[in-house]
Amino acid sequence: MKRMLCALLAAAILSSFFIFAGCSGDTGARDVYNMRLSYEGGVLSGEMDFTYHNDTGETLGYLEFNLFGNAYREDAVYKPVSAAFSASAYYAGESFGGMEISSVSPCSAWSVGGEDENILSVELAEPLEDGGQASVCIAWTLTLAQVEHRTGIAEHSVNLGNFYPIACVYEDGAFRECEYYSDGDPFYSECADYCVTLETDADYTVASSGQILSAEVKGSKKTYQMQLSDARDFAIVLSGEYSVAQGEACGVQVMYYYYDDAEPQKKLDLLEESLTYFSQTFGDYMYPVFSAVQTGFAVGGMEYPALVMIGDHLSGTDAFYTAVHETAHQWWYAAVGSDQLEKAWLDEGLAEFSSALFFGAHGDYGMTYQGLKEGAERAYRAFYTVHSQLFGEADTAMNKKLGEYLSEYQYVVLAYDKGMLLFDTLRDTFGENKVLAGLKRYYREYSGKIAGQAELSACLKKAGADGGGIIDSFADGTAVI
């Protein structure tokens, strides 16, 4: 996600003291989400046949699912929107939503719990042996808040991000439960295959992560059939106001959905150029389609596989940069997954570095690599100075859980700015060719999988950029910048 933060968050810290081609990796049998959805009057009704493939090495008696939609309810412990952005996100005043599970079958029992009613736990009817698979059908309703955020009714569109029960990642003998922190992207998931049917008002145009196979109108309703393979997530945006600009890059269909853009062709050209650049620099883009969607999104932009959201309040270089940053996430997050709750810099820092490389090679958009690097340095040093004055010592460790950041300002500076400076330091130390060769290897070996700091270091080392010590020092906060 790209956050447009300047004086607003700097002031906040002072005042408060703070199926089709997908990822290229051979991951074996994948989970399958077969969803039937209906949207009307601010409510999404869903029924999902989910098939889980057990490759944990253990026998499982239960499954767990993240219920991200429950973060929008009135009594949520973790608020989905930070205080800095609440006024702009809740454009019509305070508003709430929520997610209600109505049935799960077959199973022995099911319950909603977790720290914040954010986890659906399903006791399986029979133990699931390693190498086996189990299927359950989950029915739910999602009531949307009026909020310009990942999931909600915006002024000109409806955002359906993180709208369904999504299987928790199983690691270290347990399912990883994701709390919905407002700082960062609190999502962590495996790649799966998606088949999605959506019925909605015929007046809506639908943008989707998946390739739209058909759109059939019957009376006042339209039914969309969508499909996407090897994807870490699935998102949809609806609007009755969309125009669509269409193009192509590297054999990929590129679409830009917009309702308020005086130069849509320029944005489409940018999307095509960035998709081409990243494909040539890191490896082939992994889906047959790529959609960028102008929508109400107070924070700036948000990435999903094959679909990115761009806030309709952005213009000029802010809009250009956000579009490229979110496109870069198709490589770092959508393809190569990482633990966004514990190591957000792995995808955000790489997306920032990748964006700087793109603008360094495309100067006609008004930005340069050197200028973006210097901007990151200024932001980091300002943060370091302020935190040192307030707390005696600035905590610059990048490996921390989202909930451990003192402020959204600290999160952005460490995950984005310091993350970009890490990769710039590797570039200065070993040369751009070796670093890019290491990132190509990283993309090739871990597309469709989840990777971490050790895997990144190993790929760079094999390419002649043995920067494990540099990466460790940035991550643990001992590096001097």
C-alpha positions as a Python dict, from the first residue, in 0.01 Angstrom:
ca = {
    (1, 'M'): (0, 0, 0),
    (2, 'K'): (121, 350, -78),
    (3, 'R'): (62, 612, 191),
    (4, 'M'): (76, 982, 112),
    (5, 'L'): (205, 1120, 442),
    (6, 'C'): (364, 1460, 495),
    (7, 'A'): (299, 1720, 761),
    (8, 'L'): (-15, 1541, 882),
    (9, 'L'): (164, 1246, 1035),
    (10, 'A'): (470, 1443, 1139),
    (11, 'A'): (235, 1661, 1344),
    (12, 'A'): (52, 1356, 1479),
    (13, 'I'): (366, 1206, 1630),
    (14, 'L'): (453, 1535, 1802),
    (15, 'S'): (106, 1595, 1938),
    (16, 'S'): (58, 1242, 2071),
    (17, 'F'): (417, 1146, 2140),
    (18, 'F'): (323, 934, 1906),
    (19, 'I'): (-831, -2142, -1444),
    (20, 'F'): (-536, -1915, -1567),
    (21, 'A'): (-168, -1839, -1554),
    (22, 'G'): (-60, -1714, -1220),
    (23, 'C'): (253, -1714, -1006),
    (24, 'S'): (525, -1916, -1169),
    (25, 'G'): (636, -2114, -866),
    (26, 'D'): (564, -2487, -844),
    (27, 'T'): (370, -2492, -518),
    (28, 'G'): (191, -2823, -573),
    (29, 'A'): (-181, -2856, -502),
    (30, 'R'): (-334, -2522, -405),
    (31, 'D'): (-637, -2431, -199),
    (32, 'V'): (-951, -2343, -396),
    (33, 'Y'): (-1207, -2068, -328),
    (34, 'N'): (-1531, -2111, -524),
    (35, 'M'): (-1747, -1813, -430),
    (36, 'R'): (-2102, -1711, -516),
    (37, 'L'): (-2168, -1348, -426),
    (38, 'S'): (-2456, -1105, -440),
    (39, 'Y'): (-2426, -732, -368),
    (40, 'E'): (-2727, -510, -303),
    (41, 'G'): (-2799, -213, -81),
    (42, 'G'): (-2465, -203, 96),
    (43, 'V'): (-2466, -572, 184),
    (44, 'L'): (-2259, -847, 24),
    (45, 'S'): (-2399, -1198, 66),
    (46, 'G'): (-2159, -1481, 2),
    (47, 'E'): (-2139, -1857, -7),
    (48, 'M'): (-1799, -2020, -51),
    (49, 'D'): (-1695, -2376, -120),
    (50, 'F'): (-1341, -2391, 12),
    (51, 'T'): (-1099, -2679, -42),
    (52, 'Y'): (-791, -2696, 180),
    (53, 'H'): (-484, -2897, 81),
    (54, 'N'): (-289, -3007, 387),
    (55, 'D'): (83, -2979, 321),
    (56, 'T'): (176, -2894, 680),
    (57, 'G'): (342, -3226, 760),
    (58, 'E'): (90, -3273, 1042),
    (59, 'T'): (-259, -3410, 1094),
    (60, 'L'): (-505, -3125, 1143),
    (61, 'G'): (-829, -3132, 1338),
    (62, 'Y'): (-938, -2779, 1256),
    (63, 'L'): (-901, -2488, 1013),
    (64, 'E'): (-890, -2115, 1081),
    (65, 'F'): (-996, -1822, 864),
    (66, 'N'): (-930, -1449, 897),
    (67, 'L'): (-1248, -1239, 903),
    (68, 'F'): (-1109, -901, 799),
    (69, 'G'): (-1455, -755, 740),
    (70, 'N'): (-1524, -764, 1113),
    (71, 'A'): (-1270, -487, 1171),
    (72, 'Y'): (-1534, -235, 1058),
    (73, 'R'): (-1786, -311, 1330),
    (74, 'E'): (-1862, -53, 1599),
    (75, 'D'): (-1704, -237, 1892),
    (76, 'A'): (-1387, -347, 1713),
    (77, 'V'): (-1074, -344, 1929),
    (78, 'Y'): (-846, -273, 1633),
    (79, 'K'): (-976, 9, 1415),
    (80, 'P'): (-912, -34, 1041),
    (81, 'V'): (-848, 339, 981),
    (82, 'S'): (-594, 539, 1179),
    (83, 'A'): (-686, 861, 1355),
    (84, 'A'): (-482, 1058, 1100),
    (85, 'F'): (-708, 945, 815),
    (86, 'S'): (-1045, 894, 986),
    (87, 'A'): (-1190, 1234, 893),
    (88, 'S'): (-1118, 1191, 523),
    (89, 'A'): (-1203, 819, 511),
    (90, 'Y'): (-1541, 851, 688),
    (91, 'Y'): (-1666, 1119, 448),
    (92, 'A'): (-2027, 1108, 575),
    (93, 'G'): (-1943, 1081, 943),
    (94, 'E'): (-1906, 779, 1167),
    (95, 'S'): (-2015, 455, 1000),
    (96, 'F'): (-1986, 87, 1079),
    (97, 'G'): (-2017, -252, 915),
    (98, 'G'): (-1936, -609, 1006),
    (99, 'M'): (-1922, -970, 898),
    (100, 'E'): (-2164, -1239, 1010),
    (101, 'I'): (-2109, -1610, 952),
    (102, 'S'): (-2442, -1786, 907),
    (103, 'S'): (-2335, -2147, 845),
    (104, 'V'): (-2039, -2379, 801),
    (105, 'S'): (-2072, -2736, 679),
    (106, 'P'): (-1970, -3012, 702),
    (107, 'C'): (-1791, -2979, 1035),
    (108, 'S'): (-1812, -3089, 1397),
    (109, 'A'): (-1845, -2732, 1521),
    (110, 'W'): (-1751, -2375, 1434),
    (111, 'S'): (-1706, -2051, 1626),
    (112, 'V'): (-1600, -1689, 1577),
    (113, 'G'): (-1330, -1569, 1815),
    (114, 'G'): (-973, -1448, 1814),
    (115, 'E'): (-855, -1126, 1974),
    (116, 'D'): (-1117, -916, 1798),
    (117, 'E'): (-1385, -1150, 1657),
    (118, 'N'): (-1146, -1177, 1365),
    (119, 'I'): (-1109, -1556, 1341),
    (120, 'L'): (-1348, -1826, 1223),
    (121, 'S'): (-1242, -2161, 1370),
    (122, 'V'): (-1384, -2476, 1209),
    (123, 'E'): (-1353, -2817, 1374),
    (124, 'L'): (-1334, -3069, 1091),
    (125, 'A'): (-1572, -3362, 1076),
    (126, 'E'): (-1271, -3593, 1047),
    (127, 'P'): (-896, -3550, 1109),
    (128, 'L'): (-716, -3428, 798),
    (129, 'E'): (-399, -3625, 730),
    (130, 'D'): (-93, -3464, 578),
    (131, 'G'): (-126, -3474, 200),
    (132, 'G'): (-506, -3492, 215),
    (133, 'Q'): (-772, -3234, 145),
    (134, 'A'): (-1092, -3119, 311),
    (135, 'S'): (-1379, -2906, 183),
    (136, 'V'): (-1621, -2685, 375),
    (137, 'C'): (-1899, -2453, 263),
    (138, 'I'): (-1912, -2118, 445),
    (139, 'A'): (-2202, -1872, 415),
    (140, 'W'): (-2169, -1514, 532),
    (141, 'T'): (-2298, -1159, 498),
    (142, 'L'): (-2078, -850, 494),
    (143, 'T'): (-2239, -518, 582),
    (144, 'L'): (-2033, -232, 444),
    (145, 'A'): (-1954, 90, 624),
    (146, 'Q'): (-1954, 421, 438),
    (147, 'V'): (-1578, 455, 430),
    (148, 'E'): (-1316, 521, 165),
    (149, 'H'): (-1097, 230, 256),
    (150, 'R'): (-1020, -125, 143),
    (151, 'T'): (-1367, -253, 230),
    (152, 'G'): (-1654, -8, 214),
    (153, 'I'): (-1889, 217, 26),
    (154, 'A'): (-1697, 513, -114),
    (155, 'E'): (-1861, 822, -263),
    (156, 'H'): (-1831, 699, -623),
    (157, 'S'): (-1759, 327, -588),
    (158, 'V'): (-1777, 17, -369),
    (159, 'N'): (-1449, -138, -255),
    (160, 'L'): (-1450, -511, -187),
    (161, 'G'): (-1104, -590, -61),
    (162, 'N'): (-1047, -862, 202),
    (163, 'F'): (-1419, -933, 191),
    (164, 'Y'): (-1434, -1311, 242),
    (165, 'P'): (-1313, -1564, 503),
    (166, 'I'): (-952, -1631, 398),
    (167, 'A'): (-754, -1926, 529),
    (168, 'C'): (-486, -1849, 786),
    (169, 'V'): (-129, -1949, 706),
    (170, 'Y'): (-17, -2256, 903),
    (171, 'E'): (339, -2234, 1033),
    (172, 'D'): (536, -2340, 1341),
    (173, 'G'): (258, -2572, 1453),
    (174, 'A'): (-28, -2321, 1450),
    (175, 'F'): (-243, -2101, 1228),
    (176, 'R'): (-129, -1738, 1211),
    (177, 'E'): (-412, -1510, 1316),
    (178, 'C'): (-407, -1156, 1171),
    (179, 'E'): (-526, -864, 1380),
    (180, 'Y'): (-642, -566, 1173),
    (181, 'Y'): (-386, -300, 1261),
    (182, 'S'): (-443, 36, 1092),
    (183, 'D'): (-68, 86, 1044),
    (184, 'G'): (29, -121, 741),
    (185, 'D'): (-132, -411, 557),
    (186, 'P'): (-226, -674, 818),
    (187, 'F'): (-267, -956, 565),
    (188, 'Y'): (-79, -1283, 533),
    (189, 'S'): (-196, -1561, 302),
    (190, 'E'): (-99, -1843, 69),
    (191, 'C'): (-165, -1850, -305),
    (192, 'A'): (-486, -2026, -410),
    (193, 'D'): (-718, -2067, -709),
    (194, 'Y'): (-1034, -1856, -736),
    (195, 'C'): (-1362, -1900, -920),
    (196, 'V'): (-1602, -1615, -838),
    (197, 'T'): (-1961, -1539, -943),
    (198, 'L'): (-2101, -1197, -856),
    (199, 'E'): (-2459, -1077, -906),
    (200, 'T'): (-2516, -703, -875),
    (201, 'D'): (-2716, -417, -1023),
    (202, 'A'): (-2682, -400, -1400),
    (203, 'D'): (-2576, -35, -1375),
    (204, 'Y'): (-2247, -130, -1208),
    (205, 'T'): (-1923, -180, -1394),
    (206, 'V'): (-1707, -439, -1217),
    (207, 'A'): (-1328, -434, -1191),
    (208, 'S'): (-1181, -755, -1057),
    (209, 'S'): (-859, -933, -964),
    (210, 'G'): (-977, -1216, -1187),
    (211, 'Q'): (-1018, -1241, -1557),
    (212, 'I'): (-1384, -1166, -1633),
    (213, 'L'): (-1513, -1462, -1832),
    (214, 'S'): (-1868, -1338, -1882),
    (215, 'A'): (-2112, -1065, -1780),
    (216, 'E'): (-2476, -1160, -1837),
    (217, 'V'): (-2761, -911, -1792),
    (218, 'K'): (-3106, -1031, -1684),
    (219, 'G'): (-3352, -754, -1614),
    (220, 'S'): (-3204, -514, -1357),
    (221, 'K'): (-2923, -753, -1258),
    (222, 'K'): (-2589, -847, -1409),
    (223, 'T'): (-2397, -1164, -1324),
    (224, 'Y'): (-2020, -1173, -1361),
    (225, 'Q'): (-1807, -1487, -1384),
    (226, 'M'): (-1443, -1435, -1281),
    (227, 'Q'): (-1143, -1662, -1245),
    (228, 'L'): (-784, -1632, -1124),
    (229, 'S'): (-523, -1895, -1042),
    (230, 'D'): (-230, -1894, -802),
    (231, 'A'): (-332, -1571, -634),
    (232, 'R'): (-270, -1458, -278),
    (233, 'D'): (-597, -1264, -254),
    (234, 'F'): (-896, -1152, -459),
    (235, 'A'): (-1057, -808, -478),
    (236, 'I'): (-1346, -639, -660),
    (237, 'V'): (-1444, -275, -712),
    (238, 'L'): (-1788, -164, -837),
    (239, 'S'): (-1903, 168, -974),
    (240, 'G'): (-2186, 302, -1184),
    (241, 'E'): (-1961, 584, -1310),
    (242, 'Y'): (-1664, 403, -1462),
    (243, 'S'): (-1514, 459, -1803),
    (244, 'V'): (-1247, 209, -1907),
    (245, 'A'): (-924, 269, -2096),
    (246, 'Q'): (-772, -52, -2233),
    (247, 'G'): (-426, -139, -2359),
    (248, 'E'): (-168, -415, -2365),
    (249, 'A'): (183, -476, -2230),
    (250, 'C'): (396, -789, -2275),
    (251, 'G'): (90, -983, -2389),
    (252, 'V'): (-107, -876, -2081),
    (253, 'Q'): (-442, -697, -2107),
    (254, 'V'): (-415, -369, -1913),
    (255, 'M'): (-726, -181, -1800),
    (256, 'Y'): (-766, 152, -1624),
    (257, 'Y'): (-1108, 218, -1466),
    (258, 'Y'): (-1174, 584, -1391),
    (259, 'Y'): (-1448, 844, -1337),
    (260, 'D'): (-1247, 1163, -1280),
    (261, 'D'): (-928, 1177, -1484),
    (262, 'A'): (-866, 1442, -1748),
    (263, 'E'): (-579, 1239, -1898),
    (264, 'P'): (-672, 871, -1871),
    (265, 'Q'): (-450, 774, -2165),
    (266, 'K'): (-144, 908, -1982),
    (267, 'K'): (-227, 692, -1680),
    (268, 'L'): (-280, 390, -1905),
    (269, 'D'): (54, 455, -2075),
    (270, 'L'): (221, 469, -1734),
    (271, 'L'): (65, 139, -1629),
    (272, 'E'): (179, -28, -1952),
    (273, 'E'): (530, 111, -1920),
    (274, 'S'): (571, 11, -1556),
    (275, 'L'): (433, -338, -1616),
    (276, 'T'): (676, -379, -1905),
    (277, 'Y'): (971, -241, -1707),
    (278, 'F'): (915, -465, -1405),
    (279, 'S'): (860, -770, -1627),
    (280, 'Q'): (1190, -706, -1802),
    (281, 'T'): (1375, -620, -1480),
    (282, 'F'): (1250, -890, -1241),
    (283, 'G'): (1065, -1153, -1446),
    (284, 'D'): (743, -1198, -1640),
    (285, 'Y'): (421, -1066, -1486),
    (286, 'M'): (217, -1364, -1374),
    (287, 'Y'): (-146, -1299, -1474),
    (288, 'P'): (-328, -1252, -1806),
    (289, 'V'): (-485, -922, -1693),
    (290, 'F'): (-389, -618, -1490),
    (291, 'S'): (-639, -358, -1371),
    (292, 'A'): (-585, -23, -1201),
    (293, 'V'): (-897, 128, -1044),
    (294, 'Q'): (-960, 487, -947),
    (295, 'T'): (-1166, 476, -631),
    (296, 'G'): (-1228, 644, -298),
    (297, 'F'): (-932, 540, -85),
    (298, 'A'): (-818, 794, 171),
    (299, 'V'): (-472, 654, 233),
    (300, 'G'): (-342, 662, -127),
    (301, 'G'): (-339, 321, -293),
    (302, 'M'): (-372, -49, -227),
    (303, 'E'): (-243, -359, -401),
    (304, 'Y'): (-419, -687, -474),
    (305, 'P'): (-320, -958, -722),
    (306, 'A'): (-391, -829, -1075),
    (307, 'L'): (-580, -526, -937),
    (308, 'V'): (-466, -206, -767),
    (309, 'M'): (-668, 76, -612),
    (310, 'I'): (-562, 438, -668),
    (311, 'G'): (-719, 705, -449),
    (312, 'D'): (-930, 951, -647),
    (313, 'H'): (-791, 1243, -444),
    (314, 'L'): (-446, 1197, -597),
    (315, 'S'): (-320, 1399, -891),
    (316, 'G'): (4, 1481, -1071),
    (317, 'T'): (318, 1305, -954),
    (318, 'D'): (140, 1167, -645),
    (319, 'A'): (-99, 972, -869),
    (320, 'F'): (183, 859, -1099),
    (321, 'Y'): (399, 741, -811),
    (322, 'T'): (115, 557, -639),
    (323, 'A'): (21, 375, -960),
    (324, 'V'): (379, 256, -1012),
    (325, 'H'): (430, 162, -646),
    (326, 'E'): (115, -53, -647),
    (327, 'T'): (218, -210, -978),
    (328, 'A'): (553, -306, -824),
    (329, 'H'): (361, -494, -555),
    (330, 'Q'): (256, -741, -823),
    (331, 'W'): (611, -876, -788),
    (332, 'W'): (666, -807, -417),
    (333, 'Y'): (360, -933, -230),
    (334, 'A'): (133, -1078, -500),
    (335, 'A'): (396, -1315, -642),
    (336, 'V'): (666, -1334, -374),
    (337, 'G'): (471, -1340, -51),
    (338, 'S'): (608, -1223, 282),
    (339, 'D'): (493, -1180, 640),
    (340, 'Q'): (343, -831, 619),
    (341, 'L'): (258, -831, 990),
    (342, 'E'): (615, -887, 1112),
    (343, 'K'): (838, -770, 824),
    (344, 'A'): (647, -509, 627),
    (345, 'W'): (970, -369, 478),
    (346, 'L'): (1018, -683, 268),
    (347, 'D'): (740, -588, 29),
    (348, 'E'): (709, -213, 93),
    (349, 'G'): (1082, -140, 77),
    (350, 'L'): (1116, -345, -239),
    (351, 'A'): (816, -170, -396),
    (352, 'E'): (971, 169, -315),
    (353, 'F'): (1310, 66, -457),
    (354, 'S'): (1147, -80, -768),
    (355, 'S'): (946, 240, -821),
    (356, 'A'): (1260, 453, -790),
    (357, 'L'): (1432, 236, -1051),
    (358, 'F'): (1137, 281, -1287),
    (359, 'F'): (1129, 659, -1256),
    (360, 'G'): (1505, 668, -1292),
    (361, 'A'): (1458, 506, -1632),
    (362, 'H'): (1152, 716, -1726),
    (363, 'G'): (1233, 1079, -1655),
    (364, 'D'): (933, 1219, -1841),
    (365, 'Y'): (710, 1165, -1533),
    (366, 'G'): (890, 1436, -1334),
    (367, 'M'): (1075, 1212, -1087),
    (368, 'T'): (1429, 1072, -1071),
    (369, 'Y'): (1596, 791, -881),
    (370, 'Q'): (1826, 1036, -705),
    (371, 'G'): (1541, 1266, -611),
    (372, 'L'): (1337, 982, -462),
    (373, 'K'): (1639, 850, -274),
    (374, 'E'): (1708, 1195, -128),
    (375, 'G'): (1343, 1226, -28),
    (376, 'A'): (1365, 896, 162),
    (377, 'E'): (1685, 1012, 332),
    (378, 'R'): (1526, 1340, 443),
    (379, 'A'): (1221, 1161, 580),
    (380, 'Y'): (1432, 908, 770),
    (381, 'R'): (1666, 1169, 919),
    (382, 'A'): (1377, 1393, 1025),
    (383, 'F'): (1214, 1095, 1196),
    (384, 'Y'): (1543, 998, 1364),
    (385, 'T'): (1595, 1351, 1494),
    (386, 'V'): (1242, 1388, 1628),
    (387, 'H'): (1235, 1046, 1796),
    (388, 'S'): (1579, 1095, 1949),
    (389, 'Q'): (1471, 1427, 2098),
    (390, 'L'): (1146, 1285, 2235),
    (391, 'F'): (1258, 946, 2362),
    (392, 'G'): (1635, 975, 2400),
    (393, 'E'): (1697, 704, 2143),
    (394, 'A'): (1522, 637, 1815),
    (395, 'D'): (1396, 282, 1760),
    (396, 'T'): (1489, 215, 1396),
    (397, 'A'): (1445, -164, 1391),
    (398, 'M'): (1249, -270, 1083),
    (399, 'N'): (1156, -617, 1208),
    (400, 'K'): (862, -547, 1433),
    (401, 'K'): (495, -639, 1439),
    (402, 'L'): (260, -378, 1296),
    (403, 'G'): (104, -323, 1637),
    (404, 'E'): (446, -239, 1786),
    (405, 'Y'): (497, 79, 1583),
    (406, 'L'): (452, 389, 1798),
    (407, 'S'): (276, 573, 1517),
    (408, 'E'): (183, 549, 1154),
    (409, 'Y'): (461, 799, 1088),
    (410, 'Q'): (719, 558, 1232),
    (411, 'Y'): (575, 271, 1028),
    (412, 'V'): (596, 461, 700),
    (413, 'V'): (950, 588, 757),
    (414, 'L'): (1088, 248, 858),
    (415, 'A'): (898, 17, 622),
    (416, 'Y'): (898, 245, 316),
    (417, 'D'): (1180, 499, 340),
    (418, 'K'): (1437, 297, 532),
    (419, 'G'): (1336, -10, 330),
    (420, 'M'): (1415, 177, 8),
    (421, 'L'): (1747, 298, 153),
    (422, 'L'): (1842, -60, 239),
    (423, 'F'): (1816, -170, -122),
    (424, 'D'): (1987, 148, -238),
    (425, 'T'): (2277, 67, -3),
    (426, 'L'): (2303, -282, -154),
    (427, 'R'): (2302, -121, -499),
    (428, 'D'): (2582, 120, -403),
    (429, 'T'): (2785, -159, -243),
    (430, 'F'): (2759, -435, -503),
    (431, 'G'): (2639, -257, -815),
    (432, 'E'): (2298, -250, -973),
    (433, 'N'): (2355, -551, -1200),
    (434, 'K'): (2429, -791, -913),
    (435, 'V'): (2142, -665, -701),
    (436, 'L'): (1895, -698, -988),
    (437, 'A'): (2028, -1045, -1067),
    (438, 'G'): (1963, -1140, -704),
    (439, 'L'): (1610, -1000, -717),
    (440, 'K'): (1542, -1189, -1040),
    (441, 'R'): (1648, -1508, -863),
    (442, 'Y'): (1434, -1417, -561),
    (443, 'Y'): (1133, -1369, -787),
    (444, 'R'): (1200, -1685, -985),
    (445, 'E'): (1252, -1911, -684),
    (446, 'Y'): (976, -1778, -458),
    (447, 'S'): (689, -1675, -684),
    (448, 'G'): (377, -1838, -551),
    (449, 'K'): (546, -1900, -217),
    (450, 'I'): (626, -1713, 102),
    (451, 'A'): (983, -1592, 153),
    (452, 'G'): (1164, -1401, 424),
    (453, 'Q'): (1483, -1216, 508),
    (454, 'A'): (1701, -1526, 491),
    (455, 'E'): (1571, -1626, 148),
    (456, 'L'): (1627, -1275, 13),
    (457, 'S'): (1984, -1268, 147),
    (458, 'A'): (2058, -1611, -1),
    (459, 'C'): (1936, -1510, -347),
    (460, 'L'): (2142, -1193, -343),
    (461, 'K'): (2449, -1385, -227),
    (462, 'K'): (2417, -1634, -513),
    (463, 'A'): (2415, -1338, -752),
    (464, 'G'): (2737, -1198, -606),
    (465, 'A'): (2576, -946, -370),
    (466, 'D'): (2656, -1099, -32),
    (467, 'G'): (2467, -838, 165),
    (468, 'G'): (2333, -1044, 452),
    (469, 'G'): (2518, -833, 708),
    (470, 'I'): (2385, -511, 560),
    (471, 'I'): (2031, -645, 555),
    (472, 'D'): (2058, -767, 915),
    (473, 'S'): (2193, -432, 1038),
    (474, 'F'): (1912, -238, 871),
    (475, 'A'): (1650, -482, 999),
    (476, 'D'): (1769, -488, 1360),
    (477, 'G'): (1828, -112, 1377),
    (478, 'T'): (2208, -106, 1417),
    (479, 'A'): (2286, 40, 1073),
    (480, 'V'): (2396, 403, 1071),
    (481, 'I'): (2238, 604, 791),
}
